[in-house]
Amino acid sequence: MDDIIFGKNSVTEALLSGKREINKILISKSIHNDAKIDKIKELAGKKGIVFQFCTKEKFSQYAEFNHQGVIAFVSPIKYADLDEFLEKPHTNSSLVILDGIEDSHNFGAIVRSCVCAGVDAVIIPSRRNVQVNSVVEKTSAGAVNHIPIIKVNSLANAVQKLKTSDWWIIATDASAKDNYYNISYSDMNFALIMGAEHAGVSKSLLKLSDFTVKIPMENDFNSLNVSNAACVIIFEALRQKTLAKVKQSK
């Protein structure tokens, strides 16, 4: 059964990545002189993908989606395998592990930040975590097509495999002693665990972690949204890696 992806950026990225089989694209007849839609038609034409121009009435059945006048029917995303990922050489690489993320928008935003920051893969559990869906794809602006999404049955087992393969595990926890910027990210392979929106990282994964970090809050307020928190930390890691490269080049 095909998945539905919607929105100009999501459909464009799916076409550009070539990782998904796109069976059909629907385009609203009401759209004129739109460069992004023209790009979608050009890419679809080169790949021999059928696209149909549809009336507003046809699109009304997809009113629940913020489709921007374009919808594609695609093969389900192919999840990556952790063992295959670990067989490849990694130096100063990074992963993000999502532990119980419930909101598709948060998942999509995290994936988008991971791609922009050069994270190597995202790991999710097969249960008790939102899976890749059309909302995740739209929120990520198609970034799910540009990074391996690894699905595992047990996050604890996955973390153990990572530790055996010389990856350092960093978990976020509001009560941690270390601030996120006190960790040296530039000289190790590390996996960052981001916890559920309300529950945080599970106790079992906290026990397996090598480091726990927090983002200090200036005011007496609960915490950042999980997608914002992930963005802060992974871009701090990118900042450190960039500075390390500059120093090495001198």
N, C-alpha and C positions, 0 to 999 in steps of 0.2 A: 504494500500500500504506500502511495506517495505521501511525502510530507508537503506541507504548504509553507513557503517562505514569502514574505511580502515586504514592500518598501523598495525604493530605488537602489539604495546602497547595498542592501542584502542580496537582491537579485543580481546586481552588477558583480559583486564579489564572488558569488557562486559561479557565475559565468567565467570570471577571470581565473579562479582557482583551478577549475577543471576537475575538482575532486568529487563532484556530485553529478549524477545523471539527471539532466533536466529534460523532462518529457513534454512540457507545454508551458507557455507563458501567456497570461492574459493581460492585455493593456487596455485601459479605458479610452474610448473614442473621444472623450471630452478633453484629452490632453493634447495641446498643440505647442509647437516651438519650445520643446523642453529638451535641453542638451543631454540630460541623464537618460531620458527615455530613448532618445535617438541612439545613445551609446548602447543601451540594452538591445535595441533592434539590430544594430550593426553586429554586435557580438553573437547574438542568436542566429543571425543570418549566416555568419561565417561557420558556425558549428552545425548548421542544418537543423536548428531547433525550431519547432513550430511555434509561432506566436499569433494570437488572435486578438482582434480589436472588438471590445465588448461595450455594450451600453451601460448606462448607470444602473438600470434595472438588474442586469446580470451581476454587477458588482454589489448590489444591495445584500446579497446572501453572505457577503464577506464583511458586513458592516462592523463586526466585532474587532476587525483588524484595522490598524492605521496603515492601510495598504499603499497610499500615495498613488493609486491608479495602476499598480502593477503587482501581479501575483504569479508565482512560479510553482509548478508541481514537480517536486524533485525526489530522488531516492533518499531514504533515511541516511543520516550521517553515519559514517563508518568510524566506530570508536577504535582507538589505538590500543596496542597490547603493551603492558608494562615490561614484561620480560624482553620483548623485542626492543623497546626503548632503551633498556639498561644494557643491552648487548653492544650498543653503539658507544664510541668513546665520548666522554664528556669532561670538559675542563672549564671551571668557573661557570658552570651551568646552573639554571634555576628552574624550579617547579613550584606550582601553587596547588595545594590540596584543599578541596572544599569539603568541609565536614558538616553536612546537614543543612546546606543552603536551601531555603524554601521558596524564595522569590525569584521568578524567572528574570526579572529586570536586574536584580543584583548579580545573578549568574552572568548574564550577557554583558553587563558593565565591567565585571571582573575580567572576562575573557578579552574584551576590547583593550583594557589596560595592559593585560599580559602581552598581547601581540605588540602593542606600541612600545613596551619596555623590553622586548626581546626575551621574554620568558620562554623556556623550551617546551613546556607542556602543562596541561592542567589535568589533575586527577580528581575523579568524582566516584562516590560509591554507587552501586547499582540500586540501592534502596535508601530511603530516608534522605533523599537529596533530589532536587529538581533535575530532570534530564534535559538534553538539548531539545528544544522545541521551537516553534515559529517565533514566539516572543523573545526567547533567548537569542535567536539568530538576528531578529530585527534590532534588539537593543545593542547587540555587539556590532551592528553595522556590517554584518557579514564576516566578522573576525573569526568566527568558529570554523571557517573554511581555511584559515591560515595558521592554525596551531593544532598539534595533536591533542585530542581530548581522550584521556585514558579512563576507562571505566573498570572498576575492580569490585569484587564481591566483598572484600574486607579491607578497610583502610588500615587497620592494625597490621595485617599481613603485608600490605603494600609498604608501610613504613619500615617494617622489619627488613624487607628486601632492599629498600633504599639504604638503610644503615649498613647492611652487609656489603653493599656496593660502594661504601665510603661517601655516602651523602649525609650531610648534617641536617638535622630536623629542627626547625624553628616554629614554635607555636605561639599564637597570639593569646594573651590572657590579661584581662584588665588589672589583675592583682600582681602581675609580674614585677620583679625588682628592676630589671633592665629596661631602658627605653629602646625603641627600635633602632635608633641611630648609634647605639653603643656596640652593635654587632659589626664585625668586619666581614662583609659579604663578598669582597672582591677576590678572596683567595681560597674559595672552597665551592664545591657543588652543594647547593642547599635546596631544601623543600620547605616552603612556608605554608603552614596550616592556618586556614581561616575558618572560624567556627560559625555555627548557626546564628541567625539574626538575634535570637533571644537567649539561647542556651550557651553559646560560645563553643569553644573546642571541648570535646568530650574528655572526661577524666582519664580514660584509658590512653588516649593519644597524648595528653599532657605528660603522662608518666613516661611515654616513649621518647619524648622530645629531648634534644640536647640543650636547647635554649628556649626560654619563654620571654616574650617581649610585650611591651605595652606602648601605646601612643599617649604621651602625657596630655592631659586636658587642662587648659588654662582656666576655665571656669567650672563651676560645680554643675556639670551636666553629665548625663549617662555615658554616651559614647558616640563615635562616628558610625554612620551606616557602614555595613561590612564591605561594600564595594569601594567606598571612599577610603576605608582603612587599608584595604589591600593595595589600592593605588598609591597611597602614601609610602608604604613599606617597599613595594617593588621598585618604585622610582628612586627611593633612597639607595637601594641596591644598585640600580643603574648608575646613579650619580657616583657612587664609590668606584664602580668598575671603570667608568669613564675617566675619573681622576687617576686611577692606577695605570691605565693605558697611556695617559699623557705623561706621567712620570717615567714610565718605561721607555718612552720614545725619546726622552731627553738624554 
